[in-house]
Amino acid sequence: MKKLAFLIIHLIFCICNQIPNPPTKFISFTLYDAKIKFYSNQESLHMNVDFSSNITYFTSPDCVNCLIYNDNKPATVTCGAANSCIVMEKFSEKMNQSFSAQGDIVQIRIFYQEAYLQQIFRPLILQKAFYVKNIFQIGEKKPYQYYSLGLGFEKNTESSFLSSLYLQGKIDQLSYSIYLQPNDILILTLGGYDIKLISEQFIIMKNIESQKYMNDLYQANVEFFGQPIETFGQEEKAATVYIDPNIQDEIILPQYMFKNIQKILTTLRQEPDLESLAIDNLGKWSTRNNQQTFGLHFYADDNQGEQNKKVDVLFDYMEFMEESGEGYRPRIFFNPDKDVQVVQIGRMFLKKIMLYKYNPDQPREPVIRAFAPLKKLQTS
């Protein structure tokens, strides 16, 4: 009887951790030229997407102090009949790492670009949006963005933008996938993924809980010039990695890794010969060679039947060392905030791997985060 109960539990768990088949109804954007409108006759605006927040917000013309933090063509919205805007209640809370805000929670209609490179716009009622009337700077000194579509989600934390598309039948899944085309344009697919673009099946990844990063943190061994940074001369240890599609062609490392990188270069006799190494200057080499590589070895979820399975993402010396004047520099820099202990990467990773995040519409099924390698030659 106990064996039967265990088998039933195991089967239920396995079903809960399956990648669903690609849906028939999804929406694809390029993040280069995706657009939205607040009014049907309005000139379109660039679609600002935040993957680290679930909050979608817009700014009222009444937000006078917003001009202090960004006075470059303020994109404000009037809440009224023209955009079917209905005030639900008041709010006062943190919006992101830079600002907290006060205002109204509203339902509002927007128009989104249905297909990239085409001027086709479809209406969408956002079931919950924050209508900002006052802001307060609380952290990182960054310019205030007048509107943002939050795509971050967790099991009990919805992305209003994504769930509104789902509930109004625009997409078939509470999910998104993202990758970088060979022409360096990010493709974001809401509600699924394009199976024709991947060369292998998705692998479900092990992730780390973190409220700041919407739990989108991964474990990985990190190597520099073929040697493990995190564990150089020590026992194996994993680093924490955050994948942010908004990071350009570079890798941001925590400052604590600097000393081990120095040791690696000294041991390999690969120290730079044009500019010396410092925490704010990664040096410059006169030539490139095949030792100058970078690697991330991500831990897969152990419940897929294989213990300690990893997804390897490797950058050879041509990909990792960029031209700089008459020499070459590695595509890394150290985070100026010494308290940040997370490796951060974006476009470089997404040029090799499609990232897929899926929230099954069932209470007990976990959110799935999965990687799949892209085909070498993509057609888009």
C-alpha positions as CSV (number, residue, x, y, z in Angstrom):
1,M,0.0,0.0,0.0
2,K,2.9,2.4,0.9
3,K,4.6,1.6,-2.4
4,L,1.4,2.4,-4.3
5,A,1.0,5.7,-2.5
6,F,4.6,6.6,-3.2
7,L,4.1,5.7,-6.9
8,I,1.0,7.9,-7.1
9,I,2.8,10.8,-5.5
10,H,5.8,10.4,-7.8
11,L,3.6,10.3,-10.9
12,I,1.8,13.5,-9.8
13,F,5.1,15.2,-9.2
14,C,6.5,14.2,-12.6
15,I,3.4,15.4,-14.4
16,C,3.8,18.7,-12.5
17,N,7.3,19.2,-13.9
18,Q,6.6,18.6,-17.6
19,I,7.3,21.2,-20.2
20,P,3.9,21.8,-22.1
21,N,3.7,21.4,-25.8
22,P,4.0,24.7,-27.7
23,P,0.7,26.5,-27.8
24,T,-1.1,27.7,-30.9
25,K,-2.0,31.1,-29.5
26,F,0.9,33.4,-28.5
27,I,2.3,36.8,-29.2
28,S,5.8,37.6,-30.3
29,F,7.5,41.0,-30.1
30,T,11.0,42.3,-30.8
31,L,12.1,44.3,-27.8
32,Y,13.8,46.6,-30.3
33,D,10.6,48.0,-31.8
34,A,7.6,46.6,-29.8
35,K,5.1,49.4,-29.2
36,I,2.0,50.2,-27.1
37,K,-0.6,53.0,-27.2
38,F,-2.7,54.5,-24.4
39,Y,-5.3,55.9,-26.9
40,S,-6.2,54.4,-30.3
41,N,-5.3,57.6,-32.1
42,Q,-2.1,58.2,-30.2
43,E,1.4,57.9,-31.6
44,S,2.9,54.6,-30.4
45,L,5.4,54.4,-27.6
46,H,8.3,52.0,-27.1
47,M,7.2,49.0,-24.8
48,N,9.2,49.2,-21.6
49,V,9.4,45.6,-20.1
50,D,10.7,44.9,-16.6
51,F,11.4,41.2,-16.0
52,S,12.3,41.7,-12.3
53,S,8.9,43.2,-11.3
54,N,5.3,42.1,-11.6
55,I,4.0,45.6,-11.4
56,T,2.6,47.4,-14.5
57,Y,2.3,51.2,-14.0
58,F,1.6,54.4,-15.8
59,T,2.0,58.0,-14.7
60,S,-0.6,60.7,-14.1
61,P,-0.1,64.3,-15.3
62,D,-0.6,65.2,-11.6
63,C,2.8,63.7,-10.7
64,V,4.7,67.0,-10.6
65,N,7.7,65.7,-8.7
66,C,8.3,63.1,-11.5
67,L,9.9,65.9,-13.5
68,I,12.7,66.0,-10.9
69,Y,13.9,62.5,-11.8
70,N,13.2,62.6,-15.6
71,D,12.1,65.7,-17.5
72,N,12.8,64.2,-20.9
73,K,9.4,64.2,-22.8
74,P,7.2,62.9,-19.9
75,A,4.8,60.2,-21.2
76,T,1.8,60.8,-18.9
77,V,-1.6,59.3,-19.2
78,T,-5.0,60.8,-18.2
79,C,-7.3,58.3,-16.6
80,G,-10.8,58.7,-18.1
81,A,-13.4,57.5,-20.6
82,A,-11.0,57.7,-23.6
83,N,-9.1,54.8,-22.3
84,S,-11.8,53.0,-20.3
85,C,-9.9,53.8,-17.1
86,I,-11.7,52.9,-13.8
87,V,-10.2,53.7,-10.4
88,M,-10.4,50.7,-8.0
89,E,-8.5,51.9,-4.9
90,K,-5.5,53.8,-3.5
91,F,-2.0,52.4,-3.2
92,S,1.3,53.3,-1.6
93,E,4.2,50.9,-2.1
94,K,7.7,50.2,-3.6
95,M,7.7,50.1,-7.4
96,N,11.2,48.9,-8.1
97,Q,14.8,49.2,-6.7
98,S,14.8,53.0,-7.3
99,F,11.4,54.4,-6.4
100,S,8.3,54.0,-4.2
101,A,5.1,55.6,-5.3
102,Q,1.5,56.7,-4.3
103,G,-1.6,56.8,-6.5
104,D,-4.5,54.8,-7.7
105,I,-4.9,51.1,-8.7
106,V,-6.9,51.2,-11.9
107,Q,-8.3,49.1,-14.8
108,I,-7.2,50.7,-18.1
109,R,-7.3,49.8,-21.8
110,I,-4.1,49.9,-23.8
111,F,-3.3,48.9,-27.4
112,Y,-0.3,46.5,-27.9
113,Q,1.5,45.7,-31.1
114,E,0.4,42.3,-32.2
115,A,3.2,41.3,-34.5
116,Y,6.7,42.7,-34.6
117,L,7.7,44.7,-37.6
118,Q,4.0,45.3,-38.3
119,Q,1.7,48.3,-37.4
120,I,-1.1,46.1,-36.1
121,F,-2.5,47.1,-32.7
122,R,-4.9,45.1,-30.5
123,P,-6.8,46.3,-27.4
124,L,-6.2,44.9,-23.9
125,I,-7.9,45.8,-20.6
126,L,-5.2,45.7,-17.9
127,Q,-7.1,44.3,-14.9
128,K,-4.7,45.9,-12.4
129,A,-2.3,48.8,-13.1
130,F,-0.7,51.3,-10.8
131,Y,-1.5,54.9,-11.7
132,V,1.3,57.0,-10.2
133,K,0.7,60.4,-8.8
134,N,3.7,60.9,-6.5
135,I,7.1,59.2,-6.3
136,F,10.0,59.0,-3.8
137,Q,13.5,57.9,-4.6
138,I,14.6,55.1,-2.3
139,G,17.6,53.4,-3.9
140,E,19.6,53.3,-7.1
141,K,19.8,56.7,-8.7
142,K,18.3,56.0,-12.1
143,P,16.0,58.1,-14.2
144,Y,12.3,57.6,-13.5
145,Q,10.5,55.6,-16.3
146,Y,7.0,57.0,-16.9
147,Y,5.5,53.6,-17.6
148,S,6.5,50.0,-17.4
149,L,5.0,46.5,-18.2
150,G,6.0,44.1,-15.4
151,L,6.6,40.5,-16.6
152,G,8.0,39.1,-13.4
153,F,5.8,36.5,-11.7
154,E,5.9,33.7,-9.1
155,K,3.3,31.1,-8.1
156,N,1.3,33.5,-5.9
157,T,2.5,36.8,-7.6
158,E,0.8,37.6,-10.9
159,S,2.1,39.7,-13.7
160,S,-1.0,41.8,-14.5
161,F,0.1,42.3,-18.1
162,L,0.5,38.6,-18.7
163,S,-2.6,37.4,-16.8
164,S,-4.7,40.0,-18.6
165,L,-3.6,38.6,-22.0
166,Y,-4.4,35.1,-20.7
167,L,-7.9,35.9,-19.2
168,Q,-8.9,37.7,-22.4
169,G,-8.0,34.8,-24.6
170,K,-5.0,36.5,-26.3
171,I,-2.6,33.7,-25.3
172,D,-2.9,30.1,-24.2
173,Q,-0.3,30.0,-21.4
174,L,0.9,32.1,-18.5
175,S,4.4,32.0,-19.8
176,Y,7.0,33.8,-21.8
177,S,10.2,32.8,-23.7
178,I,13.0,35.0,-24.8
179,Y,16.2,34.7,-27.0
180,L,18.5,36.9,-29.0
181,Q,18.5,36.6,-32.8
182,P,21.8,36.6,-34.8
183,N,21.1,40.2,-35.7
184,D,21.2,41.1,-32.0
185,I,17.5,41.7,-31.6
186,L,15.7,40.2,-28.6
187,I,12.6,38.2,-29.4
188,L,10.0,38.0,-26.6
189,T,7.2,35.5,-26.9
190,L,4.3,35.9,-24.5
191,G,2.3,32.7,-23.9
192,G,4.7,30.1,-25.2
193,Y,7.8,29.4,-27.3
194,D,8.8,28.5,-30.9
195,I,10.0,24.9,-30.9
196,K,11.5,25.3,-34.4
197,L,14.3,27.5,-32.9
198,I,15.7,25.1,-30.3
199,S,18.1,22.2,-31.0
200,E,17.3,20.1,-27.9
201,Q,14.5,19.7,-25.4
202,F,14.1,22.2,-22.6
203,I,15.8,21.3,-19.3
204,I,14.1,22.5,-16.1
205,M,16.5,24.4,-14.0
206,K,17.2,24.6,-10.2
207,N,16.5,28.0,-8.9
208,I,17.0,30.0,-5.7
209,E,14.3,31.9,-3.9
210,S,14.7,35.6,-3.9
211,Q,12.0,38.3,-3.5
212,K,14.3,41.0,-5.0
213,Y,14.8,38.9,-8.2
214,M,11.3,37.4,-8.4
215,N,13.0,34.0,-7.6
216,D,14.7,34.1,-11.0
217,L,18.1,33.1,-9.6
218,Y,20.1,30.1,-10.7
219,Q,23.0,28.1,-9.4
220,A,26.1,27.7,-11.6
221,N,29.8,27.0,-11.5
222,V,31.7,29.9,-13.1
223,E,35.0,29.6,-15.0
224,F,37.4,32.2,-16.3
225,F,40.1,31.3,-18.7
226,G,39.1,27.6,-18.2
227,Q,39.5,27.7,-14.4
228,P,36.8,27.8,-11.8
229,I,36.5,31.4,-10.4
230,E,34.3,30.5,-7.4
231,T,36.4,27.5,-6.3
232,F,40.0,28.1,-7.5
233,G,42.1,26.0,-5.3
234,Q,39.2,24.9,-3.1
235,E,36.3,22.5,-3.1
236,E,33.5,22.9,-5.7
237,K,31.0,25.6,-4.9
238,A,28.2,27.2,-6.9
239,A,27.7,30.9,-7.6
240,T,24.4,32.6,-7.9
241,V,23.4,33.9,-11.3
242,Y,20.7,36.3,-12.4
243,I,19.7,36.4,-16.1
244,D,18.4,39.9,-17.0
245,P,17.5,40.4,-20.7
246,N,18.2,44.1,-20.4
247,I,22.0,43.6,-19.8
248,Q,24.0,44.2,-22.9
249,D,27.0,42.2,-24.2
250,E,28.8,41.9,-20.9
251,I,28.9,39.9,-17.7
252,I,28.7,41.6,-14.3
253,L,30.7,39.9,-11.6
254,P,30.6,40.4,-7.8
255,Q,33.7,42.1,-6.4
256,Y,34.6,39.1,-4.2
257,M,35.6,37.2,-7.4
258,F,38.4,39.7,-8.3
259,K,41.2,38.0,-6.2
260,N,40.6,34.6,-7.7
261,I,40.7,36.0,-11.2
262,Q,44.1,37.6,-10.3
263,K,45.3,34.2,-9.1
264,I,44.1,32.4,-12.2
265,L,45.9,34.9,-14.5
266,T,49.1,34.6,-12.5
267,T,49.0,30.8,-12.4
268,L,48.3,30.5,-16.2
269,R,50.8,33.2,-17.0
270,Q,48.1,35.0,-18.9
271,E,48.3,38.5,-17.3
272,P,47.5,41.4,-19.6
273,D,50.4,43.0,-21.4
274,L,49.0,46.4,-22.5
275,E,47.1,47.6,-19.4
276,S,47.4,46.2,-15.9
277,L,44.5,44.5,-14.1
278,A,42.4,46.5,-11.5
279,I,39.0,46.1,-10.1
280,D,37.8,49.0,-12.2
281,N,39.8,48.1,-15.2
282,L,40.0,44.5,-16.4
283,G,43.2,45.1,-18.3
284,K,44.1,44.9,-21.9
285,W,45.8,42.1,-23.9
286,S,47.7,42.7,-27.2
287,T,46.5,39.3,-28.7
288,R,43.8,36.8,-28.2
289,N,44.3,33.1,-27.6
290,N,42.2,30.0,-27.0
291,Q,42.7,30.0,-23.2
292,Q,40.7,33.3,-23.0
293,T,37.3,31.8,-22.4
294,F,34.4,32.1,-20.0
295,G,31.9,29.5,-18.9
296,L,28.7,29.0,-16.8
297,H,27.7,25.5,-15.8
298,F,24.1,25.8,-14.6
299,Y,22.5,23.2,-12.2
300,A,19.4,21.5,-13.5
301,D,16.5,20.5,-11.3
302,D,17.4,17.1,-9.6
303,N,13.8,15.9,-9.9
304,Q,14.2,15.2,-13.7
305,G,15.8,11.8,-13.0
306,E,19.4,12.8,-13.2
307,Q,21.4,14.0,-10.2
308,N,23.9,16.9,-10.7
309,K,22.9,17.4,-14.4
310,K,24.2,20.7,-15.7
311,V,23.6,23.0,-18.7
312,D,26.9,24.3,-20.0
313,V,27.1,27.8,-21.6
314,L,30.5,28.5,-22.9
315,F,32.1,31.5,-24.6
316,D,35.2,31.0,-26.7
317,Y,38.0,33.7,-27.0
318,M,36.4,35.3,-30.0
319,E,33.1,35.7,-28.1
320,F,34.6,36.7,-24.8
321,M,37.4,39.0,-25.7
322,E,36.3,42.2,-27.5
323,E,38.4,44.6,-29.5
324,S,39.4,47.7,-27.6
325,G,41.6,50.1,-29.5
326,E,44.8,48.2,-30.4
327,G,44.1,45.4,-28.0
328,Y,41.4,43.2,-26.4
329,R,39.4,43.2,-23.2
330,P,37.2,40.5,-21.6
331,R,33.5,41.3,-21.7
332,I,33.2,41.5,-17.9
333,F,33.2,44.2,-15.2
334,F,32.8,44.2,-11.5
335,N,29.6,45.4,-9.8
336,P,30.3,48.8,-8.2
337,D,28.1,47.7,-5.2
338,K,30.4,45.4,-3.2
339,D,27.3,44.0,-1.3
340,V,25.8,42.5,-4.5
341,Q,26.9,38.8,-4.5
342,V,25.2,37.8,-7.8
343,V,26.6,37.2,-11.2
344,Q,24.5,39.0,-13.8
345,I,24.3,38.2,-17.5
346,G,21.8,39.0,-20.3
347,R,22.2,39.1,-24.1
348,M,25.3,37.0,-24.2
349,F,23.5,34.2,-22.6
350,L,20.3,34.6,-24.7
351,K,22.3,34.4,-27.9
352,K,23.0,30.8,-27.1
353,I,20.0,29.7,-24.9
354,M,16.3,30.2,-25.0
355,L,14.9,31.0,-21.6
356,Y,11.3,29.8,-20.9
357,K,9.3,30.6,-17.8
358,Y,5.9,29.0,-17.3
359,N,3.2,29.2,-14.6
360,P,0.8,26.2,-14.8
361,D,-2.8,27.3,-14.2
362,Q,-3.1,24.8,-11.4
363,P,-2.6,25.7,-7.7
364,R,-0.2,22.9,-6.7
365,E,2.0,22.9,-9.8
366,P,5.3,24.9,-9.4
367,V,6.5,27.6,-11.7
368,I,8.9,26.1,-14.3
369,R,12.1,27.8,-15.5
370,A,13.8,26.0,-18.3
371,F,16.7,26.4,-20.8
372,A,17.1,25.0,-24.3
373,P,20.0,25.6,-26.7
374,L,19.2,27.5,-29.8
375,K,19.9,26.2,-33.3
376,K,23.1,27.5,-34.8
377,L,21.4,28.9,-37.8
378,Q,18.1,30.6,-37.0
379,T,15.7,32.0,-39.5
380,S,13.4,34.8,-38.4
